[in-house]
Amino acid sequence: MENILTMKNITKIYGGVTALNHVNLELRKGEILGLVGENGAGKSTLIKTLSGAVVPDAGTIFFEGTEYTKLSPVQSKELGIAIVYQELNLCPSLTVYENIFLGSFRGKAGFVNNKEMRKEAEKLLLENEIPINPEMQVSNLTVAQMQMLEIAKSVSSEVKVLILDEPTGTLTAKETENLFRLMKRLKEKGTSMIYISHHLNEIFKIADRVTIMRDGNVIETHDVDQISEELLIQGMIGRKLSNSYPVRKSTIGKTILKVDDLSGTKAKHVSFELHKGEVLGIGGLVGAGRTELMKTIFAADPVLGGRIFLDGKEIKPSNPLEAVKEGISMVPEDRKGQGVILGLPLLNNICMSIYKRISHGLFVNQKKEKEVARQYIDSLKIKTPNEKFLAGNLSGGNQQKVVLAKCLAAQSRILILDEPTRGIDVGAKYEFYKLINDLAEQGIGILMVSSEMDELLGMSDRILMMCEGRQTGILEKEEFSQENIFRYATKYSEVDM
């Protein structure tokens, strides 16, 4: 089969760190190529050389037989290369149809034809089975709807190569199936695709071949029917991973947090207790109210009813800063938007919550600041050249560790983890699970929201289940099963899974 894209000896070095080391990659016409590797393997840097966002230091790109040493964003678009990044790139204040045609508005003589754009957008969304009103303002969409809109936007023009970077992270099972049907239709039309995902089952389901990257190198490429998941993982992490979840050793102690009949913006009348050293999983489908419940406990959303007790004493924090002072911290699902400040060094991100503690008046104790940052960089094994490295240049897994370091520096007793391993590769997940276990062994109480059933079963001591904003049950260890989780997750609704 003829190649539409060939990349030869692509090299990129950042300040002495080799992000891409003479990478070779081939994409055939009309195929779906899976691209896998741990965070920091070089996947994002590689695809950014195709979008024009990154200029390689060496190497050659051949597209439909024409040779390029680099591509500009305009060139990339003109060639028919479209990339849907993990970080959404939409204008919240504009409508759905305006976002779809942003940069290519329909009209004549300087006048925009809104009616024509609405009609075209409606047709595009209908053809791609995306149930979104084209006149809705993007700020009113869910994160999952925004993700599907990004995909619709990318295929609104003639696309020859479509690159999808972790597209299903915010999608339900049904939405993921819709995406796969769209990809199959595009493939039938001759569109080539590169599909990046940490969900290896998706690679086996949708891809024709898979390329493995590790430490800036392409390790190997296989037909998906010629490699097992076990060998794929070994190629990604360079070692055999014997168990998905580390053994729990923590001793569960007395009640540290009690939530009594708590109601917020979506969660209604929820009651539970969290003990020292316990990991309480929070399960349910997308939209069940899990995140909203956590935000209410963290005082990011208002308490509309009920009470919260910490060590037997009622607390009433009015904002997240007061919650942190009480000893409650939260690692949010959107780490890039809410967890880290990408333009600041690790030093500032880690110490953000404790500057008052390590300052004298207006002056920061820089020696103490560096000591604290180095302590958590070392203990959490954050991969960085130094503590002044920008957080935005770290891999997703290391950014997640920075958010966790900020919480630990605040000496939190309650740690809320909202989808803590979303977008993190299989090797980094195992390391993060060990961190969770270590924190539990130190007596920290952990609330862990997860949409991954295996993760809930593998990491939790108990699981609180939710559906449509309501608590449907608390599963003890002996009640753990996929069947029970599904039953409690759908207790108040009919769900197509």
Secondary structure, DSSP 4 states (H G I P E B T S, - for coil): --EEEEEEEEEEEETTEEEEEEEEEEEETT-EEEEE--TTSSHHHHHHHHHTSS--SEEEEEETTEEES---HHHHHHHTEEEE-SS----TTSBHHHHHTTTS--EETTEE-HHHHHHHHHHHHHHTT----TTSBGGGS-HHHHHHHHHHHHTSS--SEEEEESTTTT--HHHHHHHHHHHHHHHHTT-EEEEE-S-HHHHHHH-SEEEEEETTEEEEEEEGGGS-HHHHHHHHHSS----SSPPP-PPP-SEEEEEEEEE-SS-BSEEEEEETT-EEEEE--TTSSHHHHHHHHTTSS---EEEEEETTEEE--SSHHHHHHHTEEEE-S-IIIII--TTSBHHHHHHGGGTTTTEETTEE-HHHHHHHHHHHHHHTT---SSTTSBGGGS-HHHHHHHHHHHHHHTT-SEEEEESTTTT--HHHHHHHHHHHHHHHHTT-EEEEE-S-HHHHHHH-SEEEEEETTEEEEEE-GGG--HHHHHHHHTTTS----
